[in-house]
Amino acid sequence: MVFSIEVFIEALKIIAAVAVYFVWVVRYDNIKKEFSDYKLPEMFRDLVGILKISFTVMLQFDDNNLIIIGSLGIVILMLGAVGTHIQVKSPLKLMIPALTMLSIGLIILLYTLGQV
């Protein structure tokens, strides 16, 4: 079996989009509770959701510039999420999704930057 980095990157793009859709659409009530527990404003929650969905959609295009913007946006948002988890002293197990999405965003970003 031959390992193809291109297939791996495409799989990560799909995983990111499906994960964001699942968390921000299917499990939106959970997001509302989490932002409320962290005492973050509703408007901020909605902005983050719109940005996350937009950035993962950008990953699905063939335009490297859009992919760079989308992956960089995901990285920035996930750094904020990890920072928030650290600030509120969340247990590590609650940080794993943000760390995973941060890693996915970084891998896609670094790969795409290498293609330009």
MMTF fields as JSON, N, C-alpha, C and O atoms, coordinates in Angstrom:
{
  "mmtfVersion": "1.0.0",
  "mmtfProducer": "UNKNOWN",
  "numBonds": 463,
  "numAtoms": 464,
  "numGroups": 116,
  "numChains": 1,
  "numModels": 1,
  "chainsPerModel": [1],
  "groupsPerChain": [116],
  "chainIdList": ["A"],
  "bondAtomList": [4, 2, 8, 6, 12, 10, 16, 14, 20, 18, 24, 22, 28, 26, 32, 30, 36, 34, 40, 38, 44, 42, 48, 46, 52, 50, 56, 54, 60, 58, 64, 62, 68, 66, 72, 70, 76, 74, 80, 78, 84, 82, 88, 86, 92, 90, 96, 94, 100, 98, 104, 102, 108, 106, 112, 110, 116, 114, 120, 118, 124, 122, 128, 126, 132, 130, 136, 134, 140, 138, 144, 142, 148, 146, 152, 150, 156, 154, 160, 158, 164, 162, 168, 166, 172, 170, 176, 174, 180, 178, 184, 182, 188, 186, 192, 190, 196, 194, 200, 198, 204, 202, 208, 206, 212, 210, 216, 214, 220, 218, 224, 222, 228, 226, 232, 230, 236, 234, 240, 238, 244, 242, 248, 246, 252, 250, 256, 254, 260, 258, 264, 262, 268, 266, 272, 270, 276, 274, 280, 278, 284, 282, 288, 286, 292, 290, 296, 294, 300, 298, 304, 302, 308, 306, 312, 310, 316, 314, 320, 318, 324, 322, 328, 326, 332, 330, 336, 334, 340, 338, 344, 342, 348, 346, 352, 350, 356, 354, 360, 358, 364, 362, 368, 366, 372, 370, 376, 374, 380, 378, 384, 382, 388, 386, 392, 390, 396, 394, 400, 398, 404, 402, 408, 406, 412, 410, 416, 414, 420, 418, 424, 422, 428, 426, 432, 430, 436, 434, 440, 438, 444, 442, 448, 446, 452, 450, 456, 454, 460, 458],
  "bondOrderList": [1, 1, 1, 1, 1, 1, 1, 1, 1, 1, 1, 1, 1, 1, 1, 1, 1, 1, 1, 1, 1, 1, 1, 1, 1, 1, 1, 1, 1, 1, 1, 1, 1, 1, 1, 1, 1, 1, 1, 1, 1, 1, 1, 1, 1, 1, 1, 1, 1, 1, 1, 1, 1, 1, 1, 1, 1, 1, 1, 1, 1, 1, 1, 1, 1, 1, 1, 1, 1, 1, 1, 1, 1, 1, 1, 1, 1, 1, 1, 1, 1, 1, 1, 1, 1, 1, 1, 1, 1, 1, 1, 1, 1, 1, 1, 1, 1, 1, 1, 1, 1, 1, 1, 1, 1, 1, 1, 1, 1, 1, 1, 1, 1, 1, 1],
  "groupList": [{"groupName": "MET", "atomNameList": ["N", "CA", "C", "O"], "elementList": ["N", "C", "C", "O"], "formalChargeList": [0, 0, 0, 0], "bondAtomList": [1, 0, 2, 1, 3, 2], "bondOrderList": [1, 1, 2], "singleLetterCode": "M", "chemCompType": "L-PEPTIDE LINKING"}, {"groupName": "VAL", "atomNameList": ["N", "CA", "C", "O"], "elementList": ["N", "C", "C", "O"], "formalChargeList": [0, 0, 0, 0], "bondAtomList": [1, 0, 2, 1, 3, 2], "bondOrderList": [1, 1, 2], "singleLetterCode": "V", "chemCompType": "L-PEPTIDE LINKING"}, {"groupName": "PHE", "atomNameList": ["N", "CA", "C", "O"], "elementList": ["N", "C", "C", "O"], "formalChargeList": [0, 0, 0, 0], "bondAtomList": [1, 0, 2, 1, 3, 2], "bondOrderList": [1, 1, 2], "singleLetterCode": "F", "chemCompType": "L-PEPTIDE LINKING"}, {"groupName": "SER", "atomNameList": ["N", "CA", "C", "O"], "elementList": ["N", "C", "C", "O"], "formalChargeList": [0, 0, 0, 0], "bondAtomList": [1, 0, 2, 1, 3, 2], "bondOrderList": [1, 1, 2], "singleLetterCode": "S", "chemCompType": "L-PEPTIDE LINKING"}, {"groupName": "ILE", "atomNameList": ["N", "CA", "C", "O"], "elementList": ["N", "C", "C", "O"], "formalChargeList": [0, 0, 0, 0], "bondAtomList": [1, 0, 2, 1, 3, 2], "bondOrderList": [1, 1, 2], "singleLetterCode": "I", "chemCompType": "L-PEPTIDE LINKING"}, {"groupName": "GLU", "atomNameList": ["N", "CA", "C", "O"], "elementList": ["N", "C", "C", "O"], "formalChargeList": [0, 0, 0, 0], "bondAtomList": [1, 0, 2, 1, 3, 2], "bondOrderList": [1, 1, 2], "singleLetterCode": "E", "chemCompType": "L-PEPTIDE LINKING"}, {"groupName": "ALA", "atomNameList": ["N", "CA", "C", "O"], "elementList": ["N", "C", "C", "O"], "formalChargeList": [0, 0, 0, 0], "bondAtomList": [1, 0, 2, 1, 3, 2], "bondOrderList": [1, 1, 2], "singleLetterCode": "A", "chemCompType": "L-PEPTIDE LINKING"}, {"groupName": "LEU", "atomNameList": ["N", "CA", "C", "O"], "elementList": ["N", "C", "C", "O"], "formalChargeList": [0, 0, 0, 0], "bondAtomList": [1, 0, 2, 1, 3, 2], "bondOrderList": [1, 1, 2], "singleLetterCode": "L", "chemCompType": "L-PEPTIDE LINKING"}, {"groupName": "LYS", "atomNameList": ["N", "CA", "C", "O"], "elementList": ["N", "C", "C", "O"], "formalChargeList": [0, 0, 0, 0], "bondAtomList": [1, 0, 2, 1, 3, 2], "bondOrderList": [1, 1, 2], "singleLetterCode": "K", "chemCompType": "L-PEPTIDE LINKING"}, {"groupName": "TYR", "atomNameList": ["N", "CA", "C", "O"], "elementList": ["N", "C", "C", "O"], "formalChargeList": [0, 0, 0, 0], "bondAtomList": [1, 0, 2, 1, 3, 2], "bondOrderList": [1, 1, 2], "singleLetterCode": "Y", "chemCompType": "L-PEPTIDE LINKING"}, {"groupName": "TRP", "atomNameList": ["N", "CA", "C", "O"], "elementList": ["N", "C", "C", "O"], "formalChargeList": [0, 0, 0, 0], "bondAtomList": [1, 0, 2, 1, 3, 2], "bondOrderList": [1, 1, 2], "singleLetterCode": "W", "chemCompType": "L-PEPTIDE LINKING"}, {"groupName": "ARG", "atomNameList": ["N", "CA", "C", "O"], "elementList": ["N", "C", "C", "O"], "formalChargeList": [0, 0, 0, 0], "bondAtomList": [1, 0, 2, 1, 3, 2], "bondOrderList": [1, 1, 2], "singleLetterCode": "R", "chemCompType": "L-PEPTIDE LINKING"}, {"groupName": "ASP", "atomNameList": ["N", "CA", "C", "O"], "elementList": ["N", "C", "C", "O"], "formalChargeList": [0, 0, 0, 0], "bondAtomList": [1, 0, 2, 1, 3, 2], "bondOrderList": [1, 1, 2], "singleLetterCode": "D", "chemCompType": "L-PEPTIDE LINKING"}, {"groupName": "ASN", "atomNameList": ["N", "CA", "C", "O"], "elementList": ["N", "C", "C", "O"], "formalChargeList": [0, 0, 0, 0], "bondAtomList": [1, 0, 2, 1, 3, 2], "bondOrderList": [1, 1, 2], "singleLetterCode": "N", "chemCompType": "L-PEPTIDE LINKING"}, {"groupName": "PRO", "atomNameList": ["N", "CA", "C", "O"], "elementList": ["N", "C", "C", "O"], "formalChargeList": [0, 0, 0, 0], "bondAtomList": [1, 0, 2, 1, 3, 2], "bondOrderList": [1, 1, 2], "singleLetterCode": "P", "chemCompType": "L-PEPTIDE LINKING"}, {"groupName": "GLY", "atomNameList": ["N", "CA", "C", "O"], "elementList": ["N", "C", "C", "O"], "formalChargeList": [0, 0, 0, 0], "bondAtomList": [1, 0, 2, 1, 3, 2], "bondOrderList": [1, 1, 2], "singleLetterCode": "G", "chemCompType": "PEPTIDE LINKING"}, {"groupName": "THR", "atomNameList": ["N", "CA", "C", "O"], "elementList": ["N", "C", "C", "O"], "formalChargeList": [0, 0, 0, 0], "bondAtomList": [1, 0, 2, 1, 3, 2], "bondOrderList": [1, 1, 2], "singleLetterCode": "T", "chemCompType": "L-PEPTIDE LINKING"}, {"groupName": "GLN", "atomNameList": ["N", "CA", "C", "O"], "elementList": ["N", "C", "C", "O"], "formalChargeList": [0, 0, 0, 0], "bondAtomList": [1, 0, 2, 1, 3, 2], "bondOrderList": [1, 1, 2], "singleLetterCode": "Q", "chemCompType": "L-PEPTIDE LINKING"}, {"groupName": "HIS", "atomNameList": ["N", "CA", "C", "O"], "elementList": ["N", "C", "C", "O"], "formalChargeList": [0, 0, 0, 0], "bondAtomList": [1, 0, 2, 1, 3, 2], "bondOrderList": [1, 1, 2], "singleLetterCode": "H", "chemCompType": "L-PEPTIDE LINKING"}],
  "groupTypeList": [0, 1, 2, 3, 4, 5, 1, 2, 4, 5, 6, 7, 8, 4, 4, 6, 6, 1, 6, 1, 9, 2, 1, 10, 1, 1, 11, 9, 12, 13, 4, 8, 8, 5, 2, 3, 12, 9, 8, 7, 14, 5, 0, 2, 11, 12, 7, 1, 15, 4, 7, 8, 4, 3, 2, 16, 1, 0, 7, 17, 2, 12, 12, 13, 13, 7, 4, 4, 4, 15, 3, 7, 15, 4, 1, 4, 7, 0, 7, 15, 6, 1, 15, 16, 18, 4, 17, 1, 8, 3, 14, 7, 8, 7, 0, 4, 14, 6, 7, 16, 0, 7, 3, 4, 15, 7, 4, 4, 7, 7, 9, 16, 7, 15, 17, 1],
  "groupIdList": [1, 2, 3, 4, 5, 6, 7, 8, 9, 10, 11, 12, 13, 14, 15, 16, 17, 18, 19, 20, 21, 22, 23, 24, 25, 26, 27, 28, 29, 30, 31, 32, 33, 34, 35, 36, 37, 38, 39, 40, 41, 42, 43, 44, 45, 46, 47, 48, 49, 50, 51, 52, 53, 54, 55, 56, 57, 58, 59, 60, 61, 62, 63, 64, 65, 66, 67, 68, 69, 70, 71, 72, 73, 74, 75, 76, 77, 78, 79, 80, 81, 82, 83, 84, 85, 86, 87, 88, 89, 90, 91, 92, 93, 94, 95, 96, 97, 98, 99, 100, 101, 102, 103, 104, 105, 106, 107, 108, 109, 110, 111, 112, 113, 114, 115, 116],
  "secStructList": [7, 7, 7, 7, 2, 2, 2, 2, 2, 2, 2, 2, 2, 2, 2, 2, 2, 2, 2, 2, 2, 0, 0, 0, 0, 0, 6, 2, 2, 2, 2, 2, 2, 2, 2, 2, 2, 6, 6, 7, 7, 2, 2, 2, 2, 2, 2, 2, 2, 2, 2, 2, 2, 2, 2, 2, 2, 2, 6, 6, 1, 1, 7, 2, 2, 2, 2, 2, 2, 2, 2, 2, 2, 2, 2, 2, 2, 2, 2, 2, 2, 2, 2, 2, 2, 2, 2, 6, 6, 7, 7, 2, 2, 2, 2, 2, 2, 2, 2, 2, 2, 2, 2, 2, 2, 2, 2, 2, 2, 2, 2, 2, 2, 2, 2, 7],
  "xCoordList": [0.845, 0.0, 0.892, 1.814, 0.608, 1.383, 0.672, -0.531, 1.435, 0.89, 0.947, 2.009, -0.177, -0.232, -0.588, -1.663, 0.334, 0.099, -1.101, -1.835, -1.305, -2.446, -3.769, -4.691, -3.857, -5.083, -5.272, -6.39, -4.182, -4.233, -4.736, -5.58, -4.224, -4.638, -6.114, -6.859, -6.535, -7.954, -8.839, -9.919, -8.385, -9.153, -9.25, -10.311, -8.154, -8.183, -9.154, -9.846, -9.204, -10.142, -11.582, -12.407, -11.87, -13.228, -13.538, -14.628, -12.592, -12.779, -13.059, -13.948, -12.296, -12.501, -13.91, -14.586, -14.353, -15.68, -16.785, -17.735, -16.67, -17.689, -17.716, -18.788, -16.546, -16.482, -17.124, -17.899, -16.805, -17.383, -18.889, -19.637, -19.345, -20.785, -21.456, -22.487, -20.872, -21.468, -21.563, -22.603, -20.475, -20.437, -21.287, -22.001, -21.219, -21.869, -23.281, -23.99, -23.708, -25.081, -25.839, -26.858, -25.351, -26.056, -26.086, -27.116, -24.964, -24.874, -24.825, -24.146, -25.535, -25.485, -25.907, -25.377, -26.847, -27.263, -26.084, -25.975, -25.212, -24.021, -23.08, -22.488, -22.948, -22.113, -22.693, -21.955, -24.009, -24.643, -24.351, -24.046, -24.443, -24.178, -22.708, -22.402, -21.803, -20.371, -20.001, -19.282, -20.474, -20.162, -20.797, -20.214, -21.969, -22.622, -21.829, -21.616, -21.398, -20.595, -19.307, -18.857, -18.712, -17.472, -17.737, -16.815, -19.024, -19.445, -19.004, -18.552, -19.154, -18.848, -20.16, -21.162, -20.169, -21.411, -21.957, -21.208, -23.278, -23.941, -23.464, -23.266, -23.279, -22.841, -21.453, -21.187, -20.584, -19.257, -19.375, -18.694, -20.231, -20.465, -20.915, -20.408, -21.863, -22.376, -21.307, -21.217, -20.499, -19.41, -18.407, -17.975, -18.04, -17.102, -17.681, -16.967, -18.96, -19.602, -19.592, -19.271, -19.94, -19.941, -18.53, -18.346, -17.548, -16.159, -15.69, -15.067, -15.973, -15.542, -16.157, -15.466, -17.443, -18.107, -17.516, -17.231, -17.333, -16.766, -15.359, -15.032, -14.528, -13.144, -13.075, -12.253, -13.929, -13.88, -14.435, -14.013, -15.375, -15.855, -14.721, -14.559, -13.937, -12.813, -11.817, -11.183, -11.683, -10.751, -11.147, -10.306, -12.414, -12.908, -12.631, -12.856, -12.152, -11.883, -10.484, -9.65, -10.238, -8.927, -7.976, -6.798, -8.46, -7.656, -6.78, -7.294, -5.457, -4.545, -4.693, -4.524, -5.007, -5.189, -6.36, -6.264, -7.457, -8.612, -8.274, -8.676, -7.54, -7.165, -6.263, -6.396, -5.35, -4.462, -5.271, -5.064, -6.186, -7.026, -7.859, -7.94, -8.479, -9.319, -8.54, -8.969, -7.395, -6.617, -6.003, -5.94, -5.553, -5.016, -6.117, -5.878, -7.316, -8.444, -8.757, -9.024, -8.723, -8.963, -7.885, -8.184, -6.642, -5.529, -5.72, -5.567, -6.052, -6.234, -7.4, -7.279, -8.52, -9.668, -9.348, -9.766, -8.607, -8.297, -7.263, -7.282, -6.361, -5.458, -6.268, -5.976, -7.281, -8.169, -8.944, -9.126, -9.405, -10.153, -9.264, -9.67, -8.045, -7.124, -6.789, -6.753, -6.546, -6.275, -7.421, -7.202, -8.63, -9.809, -9.895, -10.175, -9.651, -9.679, -8.631, -8.886, -7.456, -6.396, -6.813, -6.626, -7.379, -7.785, -8.84, -8.788, -9.801, -10.857, -10.484, -11.285, -9.25, -8.722, -9.544, -9.853, -9.892, -10.599, -9.67, -8.457, -10.219, -9.38, -8.893, -9.537, -7.762, -7.153, -8.124, -8.122, -8.954, -9.864, -10.846, -11.321, -11.154, -12.032, -11.284, -11.906, -9.956, -9.139, -8.798, -8.387, -8.958, -8.527, -9.175, -8.466, -10.484, -11.044, -10.405, -10.121, -10.179, -9.555, -8.116, -7.676, -7.381, -6.004, -5.949, -5.051, -6.913, -6.974, -7.263, -6.602, -8.251, -8.581, -7.435, -7.177, -6.75, -5.562, -4.506, -3.906, -4.28, -3.299, -3.702, -2.868, -4.975, -5.471, -5.255, -4.761, -5.617, -5.437, -3.98, -3.66, -3.093, -1.656, -1.104, -0.327, -1.496, -1.019, -1.463, -0.663, -2.736, -3.251, -2.548, -2.163, -2.381, -1.723, -0.287, 0.111, 0.485, 1.89, 2.032, 2.901, 1.174, 1.216, 0.904, 1.603, -0.142, -0.576, 0.459, 0.712, 1.061, 2.12, 3.292, 3.944, 3.55, 4.621, 4.294, 5.186, 3.02, 2.591, 2.611, 2.519, 2.73, 2.649, 3.982, 4.104],
  "yCoordList": [-1.18, 0.0, 1.246, 1.363, 2.157, 3.38, 4.499, 4.707, 5.213, 6.329, 7.582, 7.941, 8.242, 9.472, 10.64, 10.677, 11.581, 12.746, 13.546, 14.124, 13.582, 14.328, 13.74, 14.476, 12.416, 11.758, 12.018, 12.254, 11.973, 12.235, 13.659, 13.861, 14.638, 16.034, 16.194, 16.858, 15.589, 15.666, 15.039, 15.552, 13.935, 13.291, 14.223, 14.326, 14.904, 15.847, 16.994, 17.441, 17.47, 18.553, 18.105, 18.852, 16.883, 16.34, 16.116, 16.45, 15.558, 15.328, 16.646, 16.719, 17.692, 19.004, 19.518, 19.991, 19.427, 19.934, 19.14, 19.725, 17.829, 16.995, 17.247, 17.327, 17.369, 17.611, 18.943, 19.025, 19.986, 21.307, 21.278, 21.835, 20.641, 20.526, 19.801, 20.247, 18.69, 17.899, 18.7, 18.708, 19.371, 20.1, 21.364, 21.667, 22.11, 23.424, 23.397, 24.401, 22.267, 22.17, 21.087, 21.369, 19.865, 18.747, 18.887, 18.637, 19.284, 19.377, 20.83, 21.145, 21.698, 23.133, 23.441, 24.372, 22.684, 22.907, 22.731, 23.446, 21.786, 21.565, 22.774, 23.168, 23.352, 24.549, 25.714, 26.446, 25.879, 26.967, 26.824, 27.808, 25.603, 25.367, 25.641, 26.27, 25.172, 25.349, 26.835, 27.27, 27.612, 29.044, 29.746, 30.677, 29.306, 29.876, 29.545, 30.408, 28.289, 27.872, 28.687, 29.002, 29.029, 29.805, 31.303, 32.114, 31.659, 33.064, 33.905, 35.042, 33.298, 34.0, 34.464, 33.753, 35.644, 36.194, 35.382, 34.756, 35.414, 34.707, 35.199, 34.402, 36.507, 37.066, 36.524, 36.252, 36.371, 35.813, 34.357, 33.93, 33.597, 32.199, 32.087, 31.25, 32.923, 32.873, 33.27, 32.67, 34.269, 34.676, 33.536, 33.255, 32.887, 31.76, 30.649, 30.067, 30.358, 29.318, 29.651, 28.802, 30.879, 31.309, 31.217, 30.753, 31.653, 31.601, 30.162, 29.843, 29.297, 27.895, 27.226, 26.542, 27.421, 26.82, 27.395, 26.649, 28.699, 29.346, 28.841, 28.545, 28.742, 28.306, 26.862, 26.537, 25.992, 24.598, 24.456, 23.567, 25.313, 25.303, 25.734, 25.169, 26.734, 27.193, 26.064, 26.048, 25.131, 24.022, 23.115, 22.401, 23.142, 22.206, 22.661, 21.899, 23.881, 24.396, 24.003, 23.577, 24.152, 23.84, 25.032, 24.888, 26.189, 27.409, 27.423, 27.49, 27.359, 27.328, 28.545, 28.437, 29.701, 30.905, 30.744, 31.126, 30.182, 29.938, 28.899, 29.034, 27.872, 26.826, 27.398, 27.049, 28.274, 28.909, 29.778, 29.721, 30.577, 31.421, 30.55, 30.822, 29.503, 28.622, 27.908, 27.863, 27.349, 26.602, 27.54, 27.198, 28.714, 29.695, 30.156, 30.321, 30.362, 30.743, 29.68, 29.997, 28.419, 27.318, 27.297, 27.133, 27.463, 27.465, 28.584, 28.361, 29.773, 30.908, 30.646, 30.867, 30.178, 29.893, 28.801, 28.882, 27.783, 26.682, 27.082, 26.57, 27.994, 28.537, 29.282, 29.189, 30.017, 30.702, 29.724, 29.952, 28.627, 27.615, 26.954, 26.781, 26.586, 25.965, 26.957, 26.588, 28.202, 29.229, 29.395, 29.555, 29.356, 29.467, 28.273, 28.431, 27.071, 25.87, 25.96, 25.58, 26.465, 26.618, 27.654, 27.45, 28.766, 29.846, 29.384, 29.753, 28.573, 28.116, 26.805, 26.227, 26.349, 25.144, 23.894, 23.093, 23.739, 22.535, 21.335, 21.476, 20.165, 18.96, 18.693, 19.096, 18.017, 17.75, 17.076, 17.377, 16.164, 15.432, 16.373, 16.054, 17.52, 18.479, 19.327, 19.948, 19.348, 20.099, 19.283, 19.85, 17.983, 17.114, 17.483, 17.512, 17.768, 18.152, 19.417, 19.476, 20.427, 21.666, 21.413, 21.947, 20.614, 20.29, 19.485, 19.675, 18.592, 17.791, 18.684, 18.572, 19.572, 20.468, 21.439, 21.786, 21.878, 22.721, 21.976, 22.549, 20.72, 19.909, 19.728, 19.836, 19.452, 19.294, 20.586, 20.558, 21.709, 22.994, 23.275, 23.757, 22.972, 23.198, 22.308, 22.769, 21.05, 20.123, 20.609, 20.648, 20.978, 21.46, 22.755, 22.929, 23.656, 24.939, 24.726, 25.273, 23.945, 23.734, 23.028, 23.371, 22.043, 21.348, 22.308, 22.328, 23.098, 24.009, 25.098, 25.46, 25.626, 26.619, 26.04, 26.754, 24.762, 24.104, 23.904, 23.63, 24.036, 23.857, 25.16, 25.146, 26.283, 27.582, 27.958, 29.021],
  "zCoordList": [0.0, 0.0, 0.0, 0.808, -0.903, -1.037, -0.278, -0.435, 0.546, 1.306, 0.448, -0.06, 0.285, -0.5, 0.42, 1.018, 0.515, 1.375, 0.88, 1.681, -0.438, -0.986, -0.507, -0.155, -0.497, -0.028, 1.468, 1.925, 2.221, 3.651, 3.926, 4.8, 3.187, 3.362, 3.009, 3.73, 1.906, 1.529, 2.603, 2.898, 3.184, 4.262, 5.468, 6.083, 5.813, 6.935, 6.68, 7.594, 5.441, 5.1, 5.309, 5.834, 4.895, 5.049, 6.526, 6.991, 7.253, 8.697, 9.415, 10.264, 9.071, 9.708, 9.435, 10.348, 8.191, 7.828, 8.522, 9.043, 8.531, 9.169, 10.68, 11.279, 11.287, 12.735, 13.093, 14.045, 12.336, 12.614, 12.397, 13.201, 11.33, 11.086, 12.253, 12.757, 12.676, 13.749, 15.047, 15.706, 15.406, 16.679, 16.628, 17.584, 15.514, 15.46, 14.895, 14.971, 14.328, 13.827, 14.593, 15.223, 14.542, 15.167, 16.69, 17.316, 17.283, 18.743, 19.218, 20.195, 18.537, 18.842, 20.276, 20.883, 20.828, 22.221, 23.177, 24.173, 22.875, 23.689, 23.615, 24.62, 22.426, 22.235, 23.042, 23.702, 22.985, 23.743, 25.232, 25.906, 25.743, 27.161, 27.484, 28.497, 26.627, 26.884, 26.908, 27.807, 25.945, 25.924, 27.128, 27.683, 27.522, 28.696, 29.965, 30.816, 30.081, 31.247, 31.347, 32.449, 30.206, 30.187, 30.247, 30.177, 30.378, 30.489, 29.282, 29.418, 28.097, 26.848, 26.223, 26.3, 25.607, 25.06, 23.881, 23.131, 23.747, 22.65, 21.291, 20.374, 21.16, 19.89, 19.515, 18.344, 20.497, 20.255, 19.819, 18.886, 20.486, 20.133, 18.687, 17.941, 18.288, 16.926, 15.912, 14.841, 16.239, 15.355, 15.174, 14.056, 16.27, 16.2, 15.326, 14.509, 15.493, 14.692, 13.209, 12.378, 12.882, 11.479, 10.905, 9.78, 11.666, 11.189, 11.011, 9.998, 11.962, 11.855, 10.635, 9.879, 10.446, 9.285, 8.001, 7.064, 7.948, 6.757, 6.464, 5.315, 7.492, 7.28, 6.795, 5.938, 7.335, 6.876, 5.472, 4.732, 5.087, 3.698, 2.765, 1.684, 3.18, 2.358, 2.067, 1.012, 2.997, 2.812, 1.649, 1.104, 1.272, 0.264, -1.169, -2.11, -1.344, -2.69, -3.156, -2.357, -4.453, -5.027, -4.995, -5.323, -4.612, -4.581, -3.327, -2.21, -3.51, -2.36, -1.456, -0.241, -2.036, -1.213, -0.251, 0.916, -0.733, 0.141, 1.208, 2.363, 0.818, 1.774, 2.853, 4.026, 2.465, 3.448, 4.409, 5.621, 3.878, 4.74, 5.677, 6.875, 5.13, 5.943, 7.028, 8.18, 6.665, 7.661, 8.699, 9.88, 8.271, 9.22, 10.176, 11.372, 9.645, 10.494, 11.533, 12.691, 11.12, 12.058, 13.135, 14.318, 12.724, 13.686, 14.715, 15.916, 14.244, 15.165, 16.129, 17.334, 15.588, 16.458, 17.478, 18.633, 17.048, 17.962, 19.008, 20.127, 18.649, 19.669, 20.725, 21.917, 20.288, 21.224, 22.086, 23.282, 21.478, 22.235, 23.284, 24.433, 22.879, 23.835, 24.949, 26.123, 24.582, 25.584, 26.562, 27.763, 26.056, 26.924, 27.866, 29.055, 27.329, 28.182, 29.288, 30.43, 28.938, 29.944, 30.99, 32.189, 30.52, 31.431, 32.432, 33.606, 31.97, 32.882, 33.58, 34.314, 33.333, 33.98, 33.654, 34.537, 32.371, 31.929, 32.044, 31.888, 32.314, 32.284, 30.852, 29.883, 30.738, 29.437, 28.474, 27.281, 28.984, 28.096, 27.388, 26.298, 27.989, 27.328, 26.289, 25.427, 26.377, 25.418, 24.178, 23.166, 24.238, 23.133, 21.803, 20.797, 21.731, 20.432, 19.852, 18.656, 20.695, 20.213, 19.781, 18.762, 20.534, 20.163, 18.863, 18.042, 18.69, 17.462, 16.262, 15.23, 16.392, 15.282, 15.02, 13.867, 16.056, 15.891, 15.078, 14.168, 15.397, 14.662, 13.203, 12.304, 12.972, 11.6, 10.824, 9.697, 11.414, 10.75, 10.428, 9.342, 11.377, 11.161, 10.049, 9.213, 10.037, 8.999, 7.622, 6.688, 7.496, 6.207, 5.814, 4.657, 6.767, 6.486, 6.014, 4.986, 6.746, 6.388, 5.045, 4.243, 4.806, 3.506, 2.366, 1.353, 2.535, 1.474, 1.233, 0.084, 2.291, 2.14, 1.343, 0.581, 1.521, 0.769, -0.695, -1.498, -1.055, -2.449, -3.234, -4.461, -2.538, -3.213, -3.823, -4.433]
}
